[in-house]
Every structure is written in structure tokens, then in C-alpha cells.
């Protein structure tokens, strides 16, 4: 690349291989498209420039052009065609990590009015992401009936994603994988968990920390993702937060039956070279206190982003996402209770992630991004089984306690450039430090449903330690022909706490049959370190190795128009080295992750598990341009995992058929409506050994039928209506939503009712109304 230089510090980072996990979040985007003339014939040799920048390019013989490494913002294009005066387009928006696709129509030479036409841009994933990528815009999250303004709940409606055992949780179950297998990246910061009420044995929770109103774009990758992303074996959820207003200070008030808060934003500096935006919210679940017995959850969330342009080539931004939460769950010992529980739980959590990024543009075809981030999570809880001992809470012995802390600090650098022969080239990585403090105990053991014996696996863990991860990646994307594009590369990762090194090759191909239809395929190895808490809880677990999954994905994409596309994909994920129980031969950690109960998975393990998930997905979407948006998908799949016994059984997250439909329509300038529908095959579950369970009045599985039964089919429709008013010349949005309109309490398995000493169906929540306002002033 012409004119690219690096400081000693940058070169040292790139050359020293103390680098790992750079995500493809360089904070820049691209504008691609075609220029056509009379009768939509391709217009070659047309010069297209981005005003206020040095980015210019000429169209090829197909009229195609590509402008890369453009800083996020709105830009006008200047078009200079032979025999025509230069023209300036309407603004085109550029978004981080995405490509804005436009079509430019030139006027005829003899036209009375000489003006160009630029189609409204539609955003697509960058060319190195070949398969399994889904873009979600703010409006779809903010106004969709399925989302409840929670990014994870909207993502649950995308192809290949199932829901967990509780509809109160927002776990992502992607292509049969555990919720533990998902990576979250927000504005170039890796966040271990973006949810409230998150423990160290899950990647889901109650609701997202992120305010939907400060999200700009979401890119969700469900398989075959490229080398810049740190290893996770199922998916990557990549989120870009929007910039605050550079024009003037503004405020936005939002209130609903669940939460209330305010967003403040405005320009930064007298010359408005930057901006800031802050969101503060608090839950108001006290209004539905009866649903949570003695104490409803209390949640505070804080989101902040500040951005400043130091020079035309240098930009910095600071982001912070924080949450405080707590709850007291009291026992429900009434035999008539519809939601019985014998335990008393006191929980408090705190988590935050902060990151500072510096972006530098190298000439016209390169960008470097240096980031430093720090995240922390603290969980304190005490669990007592009041029903078992029949004593007052104050006298009941502790079943489980924890006062745990996990912190991680990351230095990372990513460089994207164009090189001869290699095309678009990405290199980089980071160095990560973990600071772990565990003070936790299971002093009396636990009544594990796999064991006929009570009170197994007692332990006490009081340990502070440091751990590290280092690595590096390389990736190249280039056109082999006018129709064939290749992405190839790989990454090296060192897992210091496990004393293991892993190399992960990645390759992807796309072949354009014509302007509308393309074939796509990808292959890669993916690794993931087991949870620190799992590794440290028992001595045997320190011999675990990284989980491995090989992804093979192939499919086609058909573009009906600028805002409508269809995809069909087939995939296969082959797992190996999954942690499986040394005590219970049929149990694999692949069946865990969608619960608040940490004690369910703390046991001795070995890395002997295997599994396979395969399926086919059909997806059709219409983006929100004009009056409506919609997407629908159908997934047909099979998931099988084995424990130490080597027997392949249906995985806990095996949903053979999943169907989703989501739509929103603007009836008038003041009325909007949205609806969603989800239908799935029933979830596999293990029935109880009725004789043993009755004798001990607790859950004891029938180990001859592990995941041998299946719950009834699941379905749930949701609706939402929006009405916009004008108050003091400012828009006020009033909305009403109904979750689970038919009040169907979907069965997801069975549980043991200790109040009645018998099994019963475990049902999700029924109909739930939502009401809220959003006022910008």
C-alpha cells in the first residue's frame, strides 16, 4: 500500500506476535455499487469520489465501483462521467464494518434536466464474510414486537436460533450450540456477557445492558465467520453504537411498564468535531411484583459513547456499558403454588466494560485501529434450600455461596490494507490479561438430578490468579476472477491457563452467477476455552483442553431488489473435546448454559465429548425502506452430542424445525404496527425415575432415557402498536405490546414439585402486556 507507515510501537505490535483476536470492527465502512446509463446499460470509466475525502475510483467495464476504508458518517458522492458535467449526489450513509450498496443512474445527454439518480443505499456485510451473516437495524429492534427493545431477543428470531427453557431469559442457542458458545463485540470491545443477571456459567441473562436506542447496526454471524474474530464455537454478535448528535444538545425520555430512563446527547467541542451520547435506565418491575414473589429484580444500566476527530486522519472514541442488578427469590412452599420452589436466593451483580479506540487512516486504502479495553463482572449470591430442612431461612445452612470477580484487560491492534496479489489484507491481534478472584463454596454438596445419591461434589474455592491469552491472525480477500472471490487466512491462539496452542484455518468462497444470484461457501476450525470457574472448581478440570468445532457452510443468495434478499444455507458443525462429566457418563457441558443455577454444572470433567449439528436454513427479508419491513425463516436441523459413554443422543438444544416471522408496517405517519410469530419443535428432555424421585422428594433422572422424550410443539405470537403524537413541537411515541397473545404456557420439560412430591410440566410464562412512551425533547 502506497504511503503506509507505522510507528515503532505499531510495528512492534504487528511484528512481535503478541497479538490476538482483532475483530473486524475497524470503525470504517465502504460504499459499493454500479453506475448505469441509458436503458440501464453499465457505464464504464465514470469517476466516483467521496466529497470531503481523498477517496476516488473509476468504474470498471461492468459499471461497478468500490470505495473502501471510509470513516463512519454521511457523505455526498461526486460523479464525473464522460461528456457530462460533474454531479453531486444526495448523502449516502457509511456504517462501521458494513458496505453501503447504491446504484447511480446517469442522465441522458439530451435530457432537459441534467441530474443523476442515486438509489437509497442498502447495507450488506463486508466481502470477507461469505456465509451466515444477518444485518439488523435499530428500527427493527426498537419497534419490533418480538424484541422488547432487547437486541438478543430480536436475534432469537433469526435463522437457526432457538430459545432456552425460560422465556424470561434471552439466551442465544445457535445451530444447536450451547449459549456459552457466543461472542459479543460492541464498538470493538469484546464483552463476556452483554446481559443483566448474568452468572459465570452462562452467556445469557434477563435482559440486555445495551439501550436499543443507541444501537446503530447489528451484524450477527451464525457460522463460518472469518479469522479476525476470537474463537467461539457457535456465533458472533457484533454491535455498533450510534454517534451522538453533532448539531445540538437533545434529550429523550422513555418509560414503560418494565423500565424508565433518559438519553442525553450533543456535540463535543466548539468546532463540533465530536459528539457524546449517554443513556441511564432503571427497571420498574415493582409494578408486576406479584410475578416475582417477595422481591422483583432491580436493574440499573448505563451506556455512554464519546467520539472526537483529532485530525482528518485520526479519530478516537470512548465507550462504556455498565449494569447493577439484584434480586431476592423467596421460597414458595404452598402446595397450590403454580411456580413452586424450595430455595431462598439472594443475588447481587455488577458488570461493566470500558474501551478506548484510536483509528488512523493510512492514505486512501488502509486503516489501523488500536484499542484498549477493560471489563469486570462481580457476582455475589447465597442459596439455601429451605424446603429440604424445614427451618427458618436464618437457620437454614448454605447450599451455595459465591463472591466472585472476573476482570479482563485487552490491548489490541488491527490493520486493514490493500496489497499487491493479496488484495484486502487484514492482520492484527491482542494481548489479554485475566484477573480472577473466586471465593465460592458448595459446602454440603448438591442434589444433582443425575445422581441417586444426595449431596455430591462438595467443594470450597478461594483463589486469586492471573491468566493470559495471546495470538495473531492474518486474512486476505481478493477477486480471483470477475465472478469469483476468495477469502483465506487463519489465526493462532495460546491458552496460557490450559497450556495449549491452537491454529485455526479459515477459507471462504463466493461465486457470482449473475447480478442477482451468487453461490457461497466457508470452512473453518474454531476453538473455545472452557469457563474459568469450571476449570478451577475441581482439580481434574485443570487438564481440560479447548473445545473444537469445525464449520462447513454452503448456500446461495438471491437479490430480488435493493431491499429484498433470499438465502438458502446448509451447514454442519462437528464438535470434539467438549467437557463431559466424569461422574455421569451421559452428561455433556453442551447441554448447559441457559440457567441461573450455577451449581448444575460444577463437577469434575474431561475433554472427551463429541457432537454434530447439521441443518438447512431458508431466509427471506425485506429491509425497512419506505413503509414496511419483514423477515421470515425456516430451519430444519439435527443436533447430537455424546458424553463419556460415547452414545450420540439428541442434544438439549435439538430443535428439528424452527419457524419465525417478523414484520412491521407504517399504517400512516402516526400509526405503526408490528407482529411476530415463532413455532418450534418441542425441546428434548429426560424424564424422572419416579420411584427414586418420590422416595427422596427431588429430581432424579431416568438415565436409561436421557433426552429420550420431547416436549409438545412450541408457538408464540406477539403484537405491538405505536402511535406518534406531537407535544411542544416534539415527537412523543406511545406504544402498547402484547407478548404471547394466546396466553399459551409452552411446555419445555418437566420438574419435580417438592410441595406435592410429584413431577409436573415445566411451563414458560403466558400472556404479558407492555406499555411505554418515548419522548424526544
NUTI-825363 format. One record per residue (C-alpha): residue in three letters; x, y, z. Coordinates in steps of 0.1 Angstrom, whole numbers, always signed. Layout:
residues N
   rest       u       v       w
    ala       X       Y       Z
...
END
This chain:
residues 777
   rest       u       v       w
    unk      +0      +0      +0
    unk     +14     +34     -10
    unk     +24     +57     +18
    unk     +16     +33     +47
    unk     +40     +38     +76
    unk     +38     +27    +112
    unk     +53     +40    +144
    unk     +78     +18    +163
    unk     +50      +9    +188
    unk     +26      -2    +160
    unk     +53     -21    +141
    unk     +63     -38    +173
    unk     +28     -49    +179
    unk     +24     -63    +144
    unk     +58     -79    +143
    unk     +60     -93    +178
    unk     +30    -116    +176
    unk     +19    -105    +210
    unk     -14    -102    +191
    unk     -47    -119    +193
    unk     -84    -117    +183
    unk     -86     -85    +164
    unk    -123     -82    +154
    unk    -133     -67    +120
    unk    -145     -36    +137
    unk    -121     -11    +123
    unk    -147     +17    +127
    unk    -149     +22     +89
    unk    -172     +11     +61
    unk    -174     +10     +24
    unk    -196     +23      -5
    unk    -200      -1     -34
    unk    -224      +0     -63
    unk    -229      +4    -100
    unk    -233     +33    -124
    unk    -257     +28    -153
    unk    -268     +50    -182
    unk    -294     +48    -209
    unk    -316     +16    -206
    unk    -296      +7    -175
    unk    -265      -2    -196
    unk    -233      -3    -175
    unk    -213     +30    -176
    unk    -175     +24    -175
    unk    -148     +49    -168
    unk    -170     +71    -146
    unk    -151     +87    -118
    unk    -168     +85     -83
    unk    -154    +105     -54
    unk    -164    +109     -18
    unk    -166    +146     -11
    unk    -145    +160     +18
    unk    -122    +130     +15
    unk     -95    +119     -10
    unk    -114     +87     -19
    unk    -119     +84     -57
    unk    -123     +55     -80
    unk    -133     +48    -116
    unk    -160     +23    -126
    unk    -149      -9    -144
    unk    -164     -24    -176
    unk    -194     -36    -156
    unk    -200      -1    -142
    unk    -190     -13    -108
    unk    -171      +7     -82
    unk    -159      +2     -47
    unk    -147     +28     -22
    unk    -132     +14     +10
    unk    -119     +25     +44
    unk    -144     +54     +47
    unk    -149     +68     +82
    unk    -184     +64     +96
    unk    -208     +93     +87
    unk    -229    +107     +59
    unk    -212    +117     +26
    unk    -221    +131      -8
    unk    -207    +114     -39
    unk    -194    +134     -68
    unk    -199    +117    -102
    unk    -179    +127    -133
    unk    -189    +109    -165
    unk    -175    +115    -200
    unk    -193    +143    -218
    unk    -213    +152    -187
    unk    -208    +179    -161
    unk    -199    +166    -126
    unk    -229    +159    -104
    unk    -233    +156     -66
    unk    -255    +130     -50
    unk    -277    +131     -20
    unk    -260    +120     +12
    unk    -250     +83     +15
    unk    -246     +69     +50
    unk    -215     +49     +59
    unk    -216     +25     +88
    unk    -189      +6    +107
    unk    -180     -28     +93
    unk    -207     -27     +66
    unk    -209     -19     +29
    unk    -235      +6     +16
    unk    -246      -5     -18
    unk    -261     +21     -42
    unk    -270     +23     -79
    unk    -263     +56     -97
    unk    -283     +64    -129
    unk    -268     +90    -152
    unk    -290    +114    -172
    unk    -292    +111    -210
    unk    -271    +136    -229
    unk    -301    +153    -243
    unk    -321    +154    -210
    unk    -338    +187    -203
    unk    -329    +184    -166
    unk    -294    +172    -160
    unk    -295    +153    -127
    unk    -284    +119    -115
    unk    -305     +94     -96
    unk    -290     +75     -66
    unk    -309     +46     -52
    unk    -314     +45     -15
    unk    -285     +26      -1
    unk    -289      -9     +14
    unk    -263     -23     +38
    unk    -246     -57     +34
    unk    -218     -75     +53
    unk    -182     -69     +41
    unk    -170     -91     +13
    unk    -148    -113     +36
    unk    -179    -126     +54
    unk    -192    -152     +29
    unk    -219    -170     +48
    unk    -243    -170     +77
    unk    -245    -132     +82
    unk    -276    -112     +91
    unk    -278     -74     +95
    unk    -303     -59    +119
    unk    -310     -22    +120
    unk    -320      -1    +150
    unk    -356      +3    +139
    unk    -361     -34    +138
    unk    -350     -38    +174
    unk    -367      -6    +187
    unk    -401     -12    +172
    unk    -404     -50    +167
    unk    -429     -68    +188
    unk    -406     -97    +194
    unk    -376     -77    +207
    unk    -389     -59    +238
    unk    -362     -34    +228
    unk    -336     -61    +235
    unk    -311     -69    +208
    unk    -307    -106    +219
    unk    -344    -112    +219
    unk    -346     -99    +183
    unk    -317    -121    +173
    unk    -336    -151    +186
    unk    -359    -146    +156
    unk    -331    -151    +131
    unk    -324    -184    +112
    unk    -310    -213    +133
    unk    -316    -196    +167
    unk    -336    -213    +194
    unk    -349    -202    +228
    unk    -340    -215    +262
    unk    -360    -232    +289
    unk    -373    -198    +303
    unk    -389    -171    +282
    unk    -377    -147    +309
    unk    -341    -153    +296
    unk    -326    -140    +263
    unk    -301    -169    +257
    unk    -289    -173    +221
    unk    -290    -210    +211
    unk    -273    -210    +177
    unk    -274    -240    +154
    unk    -278    -265    +183
    unk    -249    -250    +203
    unk    -249    -240    +239
    unk    -255    -204    +249
    unk    -219    -205    +263
    unk    -206    -205    +227
    unk    -214    -169    +216
    unk    -191    -139    +213
    unk    -203    -103    +219
    unk    -184     -74    +204
    unk    -196     -38    +209
    unk    -177     -10    +192
    unk    -145     -30    +190
    unk    -148     -42    +227
    unk    -152     -78    +235
    unk    -178     -81    +263
    unk    -180    -115    +280
    unk    -218    -110    +286
    unk    -240     -81    +275
    unk    -269     -91    +298
    unk    -281     -84    +333
    unk    -285    -112    +358
    unk    -256    -130    +342
    unk    -236    -156    +361
    unk    -202    -170    +352
    unk    -218    -202    +338
    unk    -239    -185    +311
    unk    -237    -160    +283
    unk    -274    -151    +285
    unk    -294    -133    +312
    unk    -326    -115    +319
    unk    -323     -85    +295
    unk    -296     -67    +276
    unk    -274     -40    +292
    unk    -275     -22    +258
    unk    -301      +5    +252
    unk    -317      -3    +219
    unk    -319     +35    +211
    unk    -282     +39    +210
    unk    -276      +9    +187
    unk    -269     +17    +151
    unk    -263     -17    +135
    unk    -260     -53    +144
    unk    -242     -80    +124
    unk    -250    -115    +136
    unk    -228    -143    +123
    unk    -240    -179    +129
    unk    -212    -199    +114
    unk    -182    -198     +91
    unk    -171    -164    +103
    unk    -136    -152     +92
    unk    -103    -151    +111
    unk    -103    -117    +128
    unk    -129    -129    +154
    unk    -117    -146    +186
    unk    -127    -182    +188
    unk    -162    -190    +198
    unk    -177    -222    +185
    unk    -212    -210    +175
    unk    -217    -173    +167
    unk    -206    -137    +168
    unk    -229    -108    +177
    unk    -212     -76    +165
    unk    -229     -43    +176
    unk    -221      -8    +165
    unk    -233     +20    +188
    unk    -245     +52    +172
    unk    -228     +85    +174
    unk    -245    +113    +194
    unk    -258    +145    +177
    unk    -231    +169    +164
    unk    -258    +196    +158
    unk    -272    +205    +192
    unk    -280    +191    +227
    unk    -311    +170    +229
    unk    -328    +147    +255
    unk    -351    +117    +252
    unk    -373    +103    +279
    unk    -386     +67    +278
    unk    -409     +50    +302
    unk    -425     +15    +301
    unk    -441     -10    +324
    unk    -406     -26    +327
    unk    -381      +3    +326
    unk    -377     +40    +326
    unk    -348     +63    +317
    unk    -333     +91    +297
    unk    -309     +96    +268
    unk    -288    +128    +266
    unk    -266    +137    +236
    unk    -249    +166    +220
    unk    -218    +180    +202
    unk    -183    +178    +217
    unk    -161    +208    +214
    unk    -168    +243    +200
    unk    -160    +232    +164
    unk    -183    +202    +167
    unk    -156    +177    +158
    unk    -171    +152    +181
    unk    -202    +141    +199
    unk    -214    +123    +230
    unk    -244    +102    +240
    unk    -254     +88    +274
    unk    -283     +65    +284
    unk    -294     +59    +320
    unk    -322     +34    +328
    unk    -338     +17    +358
    unk    -362     -12    +360
    unk    -397      -7    +374
    unk    -407     -43    +379
    unk    -423     -34    +412
    unk    -455     -28    +392
    unk    -456     -66    +385
    unk    -442     -75    +419
    unk    -466    -105    +422
    unk    -448    -122    +394
    unk    -415    -122    +414
    unk    -429    -131    +449
    unk    -412    -111    +477
    unk    -387     -90    +457
    unk    -387     -81    +420
    unk    -355     -77    +401
    unk    -338     -43    +404
    unk    -317     -32    +374
    unk    -297      -1    +366
    unk    -280      +3    +332
    unk    -256     +30    +319
    unk    -244     +34    +283
    unk    -220     +61    +271
    unk    -202     +68    +239
    unk    -180     +99    +231
    unk    -162    +104    +198
    unk    -138    +131    +186
    unk    -119    +138    +153
    unk     -84    +147    +163
    unk     -73    +153    +127
    unk     -88    +144     +93
    unk     -70    +111     +96
    unk     -73    +104    +134
    unk    -104     +96    +154
    unk    -108     +84    +190
    unk    -139     +71    +208
    unk    -146     +60    +243
    unk    -175     +37    +252
    unk    -188     +23    +285
    unk    -216      -2    +292
    unk    -224      -9    +328
    unk    -252     -26    +349
    unk    -261     -32    +385
    unk    -287     -58    +394
    unk    -301     -76    +424
    unk    -330     -99    +434
    unk    -343    -119    +464
    unk    -362    -151    +455
    unk    -381    -164    +485
    unk    -393    -200    +488
    unk    -428    -208    +476
    unk    -438    -237    +498
    unk    -476    -235    +492
    unk    -488    -268    +476
    unk    -512    -247    +455
    unk    -484    -225    +441
    unk    -482    -225    +403
    unk    -445    -219    +404
    unk    -432    -238    +434
    unk    -396    -235    +447
    unk    -380    -245    +479
    unk    -348    -224    +477
    unk    -341    -189    +490
    unk    -318    -169    +468
    unk    -301    -136    +474
    unk    -283    -123    +444
    unk    -263     -91    +435
    unk    -244     -84    +404
    unk    -222     -57    +389
    unk    -206     -56    +355
    unk    -190     -30    +332
    unk    -170     -28    +300
    unk    -150      +3    +290
    unk    -129      +8    +259
    unk    -108     +35    +242
    unk    -101     +32    +205
    unk     -78     +52    +182
    unk     -84     +49    +145
    unk     -58     +62    +119
    unk     -63     +63     +82
    unk     -33     +54     +60
    unk     -36     +71     +27
    unk     -66     +60      +6
    unk     -65     +22     +12
    unk     -56     +15     +48
    unk     -68     +19     +83
    unk     -54     +10    +117
    unk     -73      +6    +149
    unk     -57      +4    +183
    unk     -79      -4    +213
    unk     -75      -8    +250
    unk    -104     -22    +270
    unk    -112     -34    +305
    unk    -143     -53    +317
    unk    -153     -66    +351
    unk    -180     -87    +364
    unk    -188     -93    +401
    unk    -214    -117    +414
    unk    -224    -123    +450
    unk    -251    -147    +460
    unk    -263    -171    +487
    unk    -286    -201    +481
    unk    -304    -220    +508
    unk    -328    -250    +505
    unk    -355    -240    +529
    unk    -379    -267    +518
    unk    -355    -296    +525
    unk    -346    -286    +560
    unk    -379    -271    +571
    unk    -361    -244    +592
    unk    -364    -206    +592
    unk    -343    -190    +565
    unk    -319    -176    +591
    unk    -312    -211    +605
    unk    -311    -230    +572
    unk    -275    -240    +562
    unk    -260    -226    +530
    unk    -263    -247    +499
    unk    -241    -225    +477
    unk    -224    -191    +481
    unk    -202    -170    +460
    unk    -184    -137    +460
    unk    -166    -139    +427
    unk    -149    -115    +404
    unk    -136    -118    +368
    unk    -117     -89    +351
    unk    -100     -88    +318
    unk     -78     -61    +302
    unk     -71     -62    +264
    unk     -46     -44    +242
    unk     -53     -50    +205
    unk     -44     -37    +171
    unk     -60     -43    +137
    unk     -46     -32    +103
    unk     -66     -34     +71
    unk     -49     -25     +38
    unk     -47     -34      +1
    unk     -16     -53     -10
    unk      -5     -65     -45
    unk     -16    -101     -51
    unk     -32    -104     -17
    unk     -60     -78     -22
    unk     -77     -67     +10
    unk     -54     -78     +38
    unk     -62     -79     +75
    unk     -36     -86    +102
    unk     -36     -80    +139
    unk     -44     -93    +173
    unk     -41     -85    +210
    unk     -27     -94    +244
    unk     -53    -102    +271
    unk     -49    -104    +309
    unk     -74    -120    +332
    unk     -76    -111    +369
    unk     -97    -138    +387
    unk    -108    -138    +423
    unk    -130    -167    +433
    unk    -144    -171    +468
    unk    -171    -197    +465
    unk    -183    -229    +482
    unk    -207    -257    +479
    unk    -202    -269    +515
    unk    -229    -295    +517
    unk    -226    -307    +481
    unk    -255    -305    +457
    unk    -285    -328    +448
    unk    -277    -334    +412
    unk    -305    -349    +392
    unk    -281    -373    +375
    unk    -271    -388    +409
    unk    -291    -413    +430
    unk    -270    -401    +460
    unk    -277    -368    +476
    unk    -251    -341    +485
    unk    -224    -349    +460
    unk    -194    -327    +449
    unk    -189    -305    +480
    unk    -161    -280    +474
    unk    -146    -248    +487
    unk    -127    -225    +463
    unk    -107    -195    +475
    unk     -82    -185    +448
    unk     -68    -154    +432
    unk     -48    -157    +400
    unk     -37    -141    +367
    unk     -41    -157    +333
    unk     -32    -146    +298
    unk     -42    -152    +261
    unk     -20    -142    +232
    unk     -23    -149    +195
    unk     -23    -134    +160
    unk     -44    -136    +128
    unk     -39    -130     +90
    unk     -66    -128     +63
    unk     -66    -120     +26
    unk     -97    -113      +4
    unk     -94    -108     -33
    unk    -111    -115     -67
    unk     -97    -145     -85
    unk    -119    -136    -115
    unk    -146    -111    -121
    unk    -171    -135    -106
    unk    -150    -155     -80
    unk    -139    -140     -47
    unk    -117    -158     -22
    unk    -111    -151     +15
    unk     -84    -172     +32
    unk     -64    -169     +64
    unk     -61    -182     +99
    unk     -53    -174    +135
    unk     -30    -187    +162
    unk     -42    -187    +198
    unk     -24    -195    +230
    unk     -45    -205    +261
    unk     -20    -200    +289
    unk     -42    -213    +317
    unk     -46    -246    +298
    unk     -10    -245    +284
    unk     -24    -252    +249
    unk     -17    -236    +215
    unk     -42    -238    +186
    unk     -41    -229    +149
    unk     -75    -222    +132
    unk     -75    -221     +93
    unk    -104    -203     +76
    unk    -114    -201     +40
    unk    -145    -187     +22
    unk    -156    -185     -15
    unk    -183    -166     -33
    unk    -192    -170     -70
    unk    -215    -146     -87
    unk    -236    -164    -113
    unk    -252    -131    -123
    unk    -261     -97    -108
    unk    -287    -113     -86
    unk    -276    -149     -77
    unk    -244    -159     -60
    unk    -231    -192     -45
    unk    -212    -191     -12
    unk    -192    -214     +10
    unk    -170    -213     +40
    unk    -149    -237     +61
    unk    -130    -231     +94
    unk    -118    -245    +127
    unk    -130    -228    +159
    unk    -118    -232    +194
    unk    -130    -220    +228
    unk    -116    -222    +263
    unk    -139    -237    +289
    unk    -151    -213    +317
    unk    -126    -203    +343
    unk    -150    -211    +371
    unk    -154    -246    +356
    unk    -116    -251    +353
    unk    -109    -240    +388
    unk    -137    -257    +407
    unk    -122    -292    +407
    unk     -85    -303    +403
    unk     -94    -327    +374
    unk    -107    -298    +353
    unk     -73    -281    +350
    unk     -65    -308    +325
    unk     -93    -298    +301
    unk     -84    -287    +265
    unk    -100    -261    +243
    unk    -134    -271    +228
    unk    -132    -275    +190
    unk    -158    -271    +163
    unk    -153    -274    +126
    unk    -178    -254    +105
    unk    -188    -263     +69
    unk    -213    -239     +53
    unk    -226    -237     +18
    unk    -255    -219      +2
    unk    -269    -193     -23
    unk    -280    -158     -21
    unk    -306    -142     -44
    unk    -311    -105     -45
    unk    -346     -96     -57
    unk    -340     -58     -53
    unk    -321     -33     -32
    unk    -340     -42      +0
    unk    -351     -78      -6
    unk    -329    -109      -5
    unk    -333    -146      +0
    unk    -307    -171     +12
    unk    -306    -208     +15
    unk    -278    -224     +35
    unk    -268    -259     +46
    unk    -243    -263     +74
    unk    -225    -289     +95
    unk    -207    -284    +128
    unk    -185    -312    +141
    unk    -175    -309    +178
    unk    -148    -326    +197
    unk    -130    -322    +231
    unk    -162    -310    +247
    unk    -161    -312    +286
    unk    -181    -342    +297
    unk    -188    -354    +332
    unk    -165    -379    +348
    unk    -193    -390    +372
    unk    -223    -391    +349
    unk    -214    -408    +315
    unk    -243    -393    +296
    unk    -238    -356    +306
    unk    -220    -331    +284
    unk    -215    -294    +290
    unk    -230    -288    +256
    unk    -264    -293    +273
    unk    -258    -264    +298
    unk    -259    -226    +297
    unk    -295    -215    +298
    unk    -300    -213    +335
    unk    -294    -191    +365
    unk    -283    -221    +386
    unk    -245    -223    +386
    unk    -245    -255    +408
    unk    -260    -275    +379
    unk    -227    -277    +360
    unk    -199    -276    +387
    unk    -185    -311    +387
    unk    -153    -329    +375
    unk    -149    -330    +337
    unk    -127    -345    +310
    unk    -124    -333    +274
    unk    -139    -364    +257
    unk    -172    -352    +243
    unk    -182    -352    +207
    unk    -211    -339    +188
    unk    -226    -329    +154
    unk    -251    -303    +144
    unk    -263    -301    +108
    unk    -292    -285     +90
    unk    -306    -263     +63
    unk    -320    -228     +66
    unk    -343    -207     +44
    unk    -343    -170     +49
    unk    -363    -141     +32
    unk    -361    -105     +43
    unk    -373     -71     +33
    unk    -354     -42     +49
    unk    -372     -11     +64
    unk    -372     +13     +34
    unk    -405     +30     +28
    unk    -435     +17     +48
    unk    -426     -18     +59
    unk    -400     -44     +69
    unk    -403     -82     +73
    unk    -382    -113     +76
    unk    -392    -149     +78
    unk    -371    -181     +81
    unk    -374    -218     +84
    unk    -347    -241     +99
    unk    -346    -279     +97
    unk    -318    -294    +117
    unk    -305    -322    +139
    unk    -281    -320    +169
    unk    -265    -349    +186
    unk    -240    -350    +215
    unk    -223    -378    +234
    unk    -210    -379    +270
    unk    -182    -401    +283
    unk    -201    -432    +273
    unk    -198    -422    +236
    unk    -235    -426    +229
    unk    -249    -400    +205
    unk    -282    -386    +218
    unk    -304    -356    +208
    unk    -288    -325    +223
    unk    -307    -305    +248
    unk    -309    -278    +222
    unk    -320    -300    +193
    unk    -350    -283    +177
    unk    -357    -302    +144
    unk    -379    -275    +130
    unk    -379    -237    +138
    unk    -400    -212    +120
    unk    -400    -174    +126
    unk    -419    -145    +110
    unk    -414    -108    +119
    unk    -430     -78    +102
    unk    -436     -41    +108
    unk    -458     -17     +88
    unk    -463     +20     +89
    unk    -501     +24     +85
    unk    -499     +63     +85
    unk    -474     +89     +95
    unk    -487     +84    +131
    unk    -496     +47    +133
    unk    -472     +17    +132
    unk    -479     -19    +138
    unk    -456     -49    +142
    unk    -462     -86    +147
    unk    -441    -117    +152
    unk    -447    -154    +153
    unk    -424    -183    +164
    unk    -431    -220    +161
    unk    -406    -248    +171
    unk    -404    -285    +176
    unk    -406    -294    +213
    unk    -374    -295    +233
    unk    -358    -328    +243
    unk    -359    -337    +280
    unk    -350    -365    +303
    unk    -379    -380    +323
    unk    -376    -387    +360
    unk    -371    -420    +378
    unk    -405    -417    +395
    unk    -397    -443    +423
    unk    -364    -428    +433
    unk    -377    -392    +430
    unk    -407    -399    +451
    unk    -386    -417    +478
    unk    -362    -387    +481
    unk    -387    -359    +470
    unk    -363    -345    +444
    unk    -354    -347    +408
    unk    -336    -379    +398
    unk    -334    -386    +361
    unk    -341    -420    +345
    unk    -307    -424    +329
    unk    -320    -451    +305
    unk    -339    -424    +287
    unk    -316    -393    +286
    unk    -332    -367    +263
    unk    -355    -396    +253
    unk    -387    -376    +254
    unk    -397    -344    +237
    unk    -420    -315    +249
    unk    -450    -305    +228
    unk    -445    -281    +199
    unk    -438    -245    +208
    unk    -455    -215    +194
    unk    -460    -179    +204
    unk    -473    -148    +186
    unk    -466    -112    +197
    unk    -481     -78    +187
    unk    -472     -42    +191
    unk    -490      -9    +182
    unk    -472     +25    +180
    unk    -489     +59    +180
    unk    -469     +91    +175
    unk    -481    +124    +189
    unk    -466    +159    +188
    unk    -460    +176    +222
    unk    -445    +211    +222
    unk    -434    +205    +186
    unk    -415    +173    +196
    unk    -425    +137    +188
    unk    -439    +116    +215
    unk    -442     +78    +208
    unk    -468     +58    +228
    unk    -468     +21    +223
    unk    -486     -10    +235
    unk    -474     -45    +232
    unk    -488     -79    +240
    unk    -463    -108    +244
    unk    -477    -144    +239
    unk    -511    -132    +227
    unk    -529    -165    +231
    unk    -516    -170    +266
    unk    -501    -203    +257
    unk    -479    -215    +285
    unk    -454    -235    +264
    unk    -441    -267    +280
    unk    -403    -271    +278
    unk    -399    -301    +300
    unk    -407    -315    +335
    unk    -397    -305    +370
    unk    -402    -320    +404
    unk    -427    -302    +427
    unk    -413    -307    +463
    unk    -445    -293    +477
    unk    -466    -322    +462
    unk    -438    -347    +458
    unk    -446    -354    +422
    unk    -435    -344    +387
    unk    -453    -318    +366
    unk    -448    -300    +333
    unk    -424    -270    +334
    unk    -442    -242    +316
    unk    -430    -209    +303
    unk    -447    -176    +310
    unk    -481    -168    +294
    unk    -496    -135    +282
    unk    -478    -104    +292
    unk    -487     -68    +283
    unk    -462     -40    +277
    unk    -469      -2    +276
    unk    -444     +26    +271
    unk    -437     +61    +259
    unk    -407     +77    +242
    unk    -404    +115    +241
    unk    -376    +134    +224
    unk    -374    +170    +236
END
